[in-house]
């Protein structure tokens, strides 16, 4: 029994073979590629097919803005979107093409099938990698035959090949959360030079903590941190609701929210934009640089500064 099991384990898997590559050019022409002429210009490639959602589809297509290409990419599933978010964080990523080619694959049983890889990546060094996306539990014999054939074909033409099985749930949602902050802000080009000057003057990331959540609970923690580190706490407020607004927004619980907001206003050593709320111990920032930094970094910015020596 043991020998038969061992023999089964070492038995080679069936091998497929890619017989042809088909690409779609920028002019929408579908071309069966002749590799003797060299590789295609991958920046001029277009998806060989557009993902569609039907009643029998197991995937939901995704349209995602790509920060590397500056275009919207049509992806076939959420798993492909997770791959894109991962690869976009690679500083060498230079270009992406979803559904980049159609491969004719000769199967071990003599039949022929079509395989469409999920994503093509070009890096800054000119290297090309073809990606297939498939969760580990769905990598069946058919997929492995197509995957092995694609890997061999890519090796023949000098391209790389990889399979993306997905991330853990925590990593997936962390990537999606981080991706939301990759949008260029309209104020950034004009503010970039001033940010550089502020950093050159000695400011560090530890000097600035951005707080952009309500109802301002983070200010209580920051007050404790600033006190323990003997630093001044400066808060720039761009919006304060007040009791009437909280009452309209939340009803009776709005009284508690207003109490939290009112208490939070009194925590900083210094508050900017005092016209937004009266009656607190507030004063405008003591320097233009601090005002600019606060405005640049967000809606409510907490700046911790060294406490002046007595």
C-alpha positions as CSV (number, residue, x, y, z in Angstrom):
1,X,0.0,0.0,0.0
2,X,2.8,2.4,0.9
3,X,4.6,1.8,-2.4
4,X,1.5,2.4,-4.4
5,X,0.9,5.7,-2.6
6,X,4.5,6.8,-3.1
7,X,4.3,6.0,-6.8
8,X,1.2,8.1,-7.0
9,X,2.8,11.0,-5.3
10,X,5.8,11.1,-7.6
11,X,3.8,10.6,-10.8
12,X,4.4,13.6,-13.0
13,X,1.5,15.9,-13.7
14,X,0.1,16.2,-17.2
15,X,1.8,18.9,-19.2
16,X,0.2,21.3,-21.6
17,X,1.9,23.4,-24.2
18,X,1.2,26.9,-25.5
19,X,1.0,26.9,-29.3
20,X,0.2,30.5,-30.0
21,X,-0.1,34.0,-28.4
22,X,-2.8,36.5,-29.5
23,X,-2.7,40.2,-28.6
24,X,-4.9,43.2,-29.1
25,X,-3.1,46.3,-30.3
26,X,-4.0,49.9,-29.5
27,X,-5.8,50.2,-32.8
28,X,-8.1,47.3,-31.7
29,X,-6.5,44.9,-34.1
30,X,-6.3,41.3,-32.9
31,X,-3.0,39.8,-33.9
32,X,-1.6,36.3,-33.5
33,X,1.9,37.2,-32.5
34,X,5.1,36.0,-34.4
35,X,7.8,35.9,-31.7
36,X,10.5,35.7,-34.3
37,X,9.9,39.5,-34.8
38,X,10.6,40.1,-31.1
39,X,8.2,40.8,-28.2
40,X,5.2,43.2,-28.7
41,X,5.2,46.8,-27.3
42,X,3.4,46.1,-24.1
43,X,2.5,49.7,-23.6
44,X,0.5,49.5,-26.8
45,X,-1.5,46.4,-25.8
46,X,-5.1,46.5,-24.9
47,X,-7.2,43.9,-23.1
48,X,-7.9,40.9,-25.3
49,X,-11.4,40.8,-23.8
50,X,-13.6,42.9,-21.5
51,X,-14.9,41.2,-18.4
52,X,-18.6,40.9,-18.2
53,X,-21.0,39.9,-15.5
54,X,-23.7,37.3,-16.4
55,X,-26.0,35.1,-14.4
56,X,-23.6,32.2,-14.7
57,X,-20.5,34.3,-13.7
58,X,-18.6,33.3,-10.6
59,X,-16.9,36.7,-10.5
60,X,-18.0,40.3,-10.3
61,X,-16.0,42.6,-12.6
62,X,-14.2,45.6,-11.0
63,X,-13.3,48.9,-12.6
64,X,-10.3,50.3,-10.7
65,X,-8.4,53.5,-11.1
66,X,-4.7,52.6,-11.6
67,X,-2.3,55.2,-10.2
68,X,0.6,53.8,-12.2
69,X,-1.0,54.1,-15.6
70,X,-3.4,57.0,-14.7
71,X,-6.2,55.0,-16.4
72,X,-9.2,52.9,-15.3
73,X,-8.5,49.2,-15.6
74,X,-11.3,46.7,-16.1
75,X,-10.6,43.7,-13.9
76,X,-12.4,40.4,-13.8
77,X,-12.7,39.9,-10.0
78,X,-12.0,41.3,-6.6
79,X,-9.0,39.0,-6.3
80,X,-7.5,40.7,-9.4
81,X,-8.1,44.0,-7.7
82,X,-6.2,42.8,-4.6
83,X,-3.3,41.9,-6.9
84,X,-3.4,45.3,-8.5
85,X,-3.3,47.1,-5.2
86,X,-0.3,44.9,-4.2
87,X,1.7,45.5,-7.4
88,X,1.0,49.3,-7.4
89,X,2.9,49.5,-4.2
90,X,6.0,48.2,-6.0
91,X,8.1,51.3,-6.8
92,X,9.4,49.6,-10.0
93,X,5.9,49.1,-11.5
94,X,5.7,51.0,-14.7
95,X,2.6,49.7,-16.6
96,X,-0.3,47.2,-16.3
97,X,-2.5,45.5,-18.9
98,X,-5.5,43.4,-17.7
99,X,-6.5,40.3,-19.7
100,X,-3.3,40.9,-21.8
101,X,-3.3,37.9,-24.2
102,X,-5.1,34.8,-25.4
103,X,-3.0,31.7,-25.3
104,X,-3.8,28.6,-27.3
105,X,-2.9,25.6,-25.1
106,X,-2.5,22.0,-26.4
107,X,-3.7,19.7,-23.6
108,X,-2.1,16.3,-22.8
109,X,-5.2,14.5,-24.1
110,X,-4.7,16.0,-27.6
111,X,-7.5,18.6,-27.3
112,X,-6.9,22.4,-27.5
113,X,-8.2,25.1,-25.1
114,X,-7.9,28.8,-24.7
115,X,-6.4,30.5,-21.7
116,X,-6.4,34.2,-20.8
117,X,-3.9,35.4,-18.1
118,X,-5.2,38.0,-15.7
119,X,-2.6,40.7,-15.7
120,X,0.6,41.9,-17.3
121,X,3.1,44.0,-15.4
122,X,6.0,46.0,-16.9
123,X,8.6,47.3,-14.5
124,X,11.0,50.2,-14.9
125,X,13.8,47.8,-16.0
126,X,11.7,46.6,-18.9
127,X,10.9,43.2,-17.4
128,X,7.5,41.8,-18.1
129,X,5.6,39.5,-15.7
130,X,2.4,37.6,-16.6
131,X,0.1,37.0,-13.6
132,X,-2.6,34.5,-13.1
133,X,-5.1,34.9,-10.2
134,X,-6.6,31.9,-8.5
135,X,-7.3,31.2,-4.8
136,X,-5.5,28.1,-3.5
137,X,-8.6,26.0,-3.1
138,X,-9.6,26.6,-6.7
139,X,-6.3,25.6,-8.3
140,X,-7.6,22.4,-9.8
141,X,-5.9,20.1,-12.4
142,X,-7.2,22.1,-15.3
143,X,-5.8,25.4,-13.9
144,X,-2.4,23.7,-13.1
145,X,-2.0,22.4,-16.6
146,X,-2.8,25.9,-18.1
147,X,-0.6,27.6,-15.5
148,X,2.4,25.3,-16.1
149,X,2.0,25.7,-19.9
150,X,1.9,29.5,-19.4
151,X,5.0,29.5,-17.2
152,X,6.9,27.5,-19.8
153,X,5.8,29.8,-22.6
154,X,6.8,32.9,-20.7
155,X,10.2,31.4,-19.9
156,X,10.7,30.7,-23.7
157,X,10.1,34.4,-24.6
158,X,12.0,35.9,-21.6
159,X,9.0,36.9,-19.6
160,X,8.3,36.2,-15.9
161,X,5.3,34.3,-14.6
162,X,3.6,34.2,-11.2
163,X,0.3,33.1,-9.6
164,X,-1.5,35.2,-7.0
165,X,-3.6,33.1,-4.6
166,X,-4.8,36.1,-2.5
167,X,-4.0,37.7,0.8
168,X,-5.2,37.0,4.4
169,X,-8.3,39.0,5.3
170,X,-6.4,41.4,7.4
171,X,-3.8,42.2,4.7
172,X,-6.5,42.5,2.0
173,X,-8.5,45.2,4.0
174,X,-5.3,47.0,5.1
175,X,-4.3,47.3,1.4
176,X,-7.7,48.7,0.5
177,X,-7.6,51.1,3.4
178,X,-4.2,52.4,2.4
179,X,-5.2,52.7,-1.3
180,X,-7.8,55.3,-0.3
181,X,-5.0,57.6,0.6
182,X,-3.2,57.5,-2.7
183,X,-5.5,60.1,-4.3
184,X,-3.6,63.3,-5.1
185,X,-5.0,66.2,-3.1
186,X,-5.8,69.4,-5.1
187,X,-3.7,71.4,-2.7
188,X,-0.6,69.2,-2.9
189,X,1.3,70.7,-5.8
190,X,1.2,74.2,-4.3
191,X,2.0,72.9,-0.8
192,X,4.8,70.6,-1.7
193,X,7.6,73.2,-1.6
194,X,6.3,74.5,1.8
195,X,6.2,71.0,3.2
196,X,9.8,70.4,2.1
197,X,10.9,73.7,3.8
198,X,9.1,72.7,7.0
199,X,10.8,69.3,7.1
200,X,14.2,71.0,6.4
201,X,13.6,73.2,9.4
202,X,13.7,70.2,11.7
203,X,10.1,68.9,11.7
204,X,9.6,65.2,11.8
205,X,6.7,62.8,11.3
206,X,6.6,62.4,15.0
207,X,5.8,66.1,15.4
208,X,2.5,65.8,13.5
209,X,-0.4,63.5,14.2
210,X,-3.3,63.8,11.9
211,X,-6.7,63.2,13.5
212,X,-9.6,63.0,11.2
213,X,-12.3,61.2,13.0
214,X,-15.3,62.2,15.1
215,X,-16.3,62.6,17.9
216,X,-12.7,63.8,18.7
217,X,-12.0,60.9,21.1
218,X,-8.3,60.9,19.8
219,X,-7.7,64.3,21.4
220,X,-8.1,62.8,24.9
221,X,-5.3,60.3,24.1
222,X,-3.1,63.0,22.5
223,X,-3.6,65.2,25.5
224,X,-2.2,62.4,27.7
225,X,0.7,61.7,25.3
226,X,1.6,65.4,25.0
227,X,1.6,65.7,28.8
228,X,3.8,62.7,29.4
229,X,6.2,63.9,26.7
230,X,6.1,67.5,28.0
231,X,5.0,68.8,24.6
232,X,2.5,71.5,23.7
233,X,-0.6,70.3,22.0
234,X,-1.8,72.5,19.1
235,X,-5.0,71.6,17.3
236,X,-6.2,73.1,14.0
237,X,-10.0,72.9,13.7
238,X,-11.7,73.3,10.3
239,X,-15.2,72.4,11.5
240,X,-17.0,72.5,14.8
241,X,-20.7,71.5,14.8
242,X,-22.1,73.0,18.1
243,X,-25.1,71.8,20.1
244,X,-27.8,72.6,17.6
245,X,-26.2,70.7,14.7
246,X,-25.5,67.7,16.9
247,X,-29.1,67.7,18.1
248,X,-30.4,67.8,14.5
249,X,-27.9,65.1,13.4
250,X,-28.4,62.6,16.3
251,X,-31.4,63.6,18.3
252,X,-31.2,63.2,22.0
253,X,-27.8,61.4,21.9
254,X,-26.4,64.5,20.2
255,X,-26.2,66.1,23.7
256,X,-23.5,63.6,24.6
257,X,-21.7,64.1,21.3
258,X,-21.8,67.9,21.9
259,X,-20.4,67.4,25.4
260,X,-17.5,65.3,24.0
261,X,-16.8,68.0,21.4
262,X,-16.9,70.8,23.9
263,X,-14.6,68.9,26.3
264,X,-12.2,68.1,23.4
265,X,-11.9,71.8,22.5
266,X,-10.4,72.5,25.9
267,X,-7.7,69.9,25.7
268,X,-5.1,71.5,23.4
269,X,-2.7,74.1,24.7
270,X,-3.5,76.1,21.6
271,X,-6.4,76.0,19.1
272,X,-6.3,77.6,15.7
273,X,-9.4,79.1,13.9
274,X,-11.0,80.3,17.1
275,X,-13.8,82.0,15.2
276,X,-15.2,78.5,14.6
277,X,-15.9,78.1,18.3
278,X,-16.0,80.8,21.0
279,X,-15.5,80.5,24.7
280,X,-12.5,78.0,24.6
281,X,-9.0,78.8,25.6
282,X,-7.9,79.3,22.0
283,X,-5.5,81.4,20.0
284,X,-4.2,81.5,16.5
285,X,-1.0,79.6,15.8
286,X,2.1,81.6,16.5
287,X,3.7,81.1,13.1
288,X,2.6,81.1,9.5
289,X,4.5,77.9,9.0
290,X,2.4,76.1,11.6
291,X,-0.8,77.3,10.1
292,X,0.3,76.2,6.6
293,X,1.3,72.8,7.9
294,X,-2.0,72.3,9.7
295,X,-4.0,73.3,6.6
296,X,-1.9,71.0,4.4
297,X,-2.2,68.0,6.5
298,X,-5.9,67.8,6.9
299,X,-9.2,68.7,8.4
300,X,-8.1,68.6,12.1
301,X,-4.4,68.4,12.7
302,X,-2.7,67.9,16.0
303,X,0.8,69.3,16.1
304,X,3.0,68.4,19.1
305,X,5.8,70.9,19.8
306,X,8.6,70.9,22.3
307,X,7.6,72.8,25.4
308,X,9.5,76.0,25.9
309,X,12.2,75.9,28.5
310,X,11.4,77.8,31.7
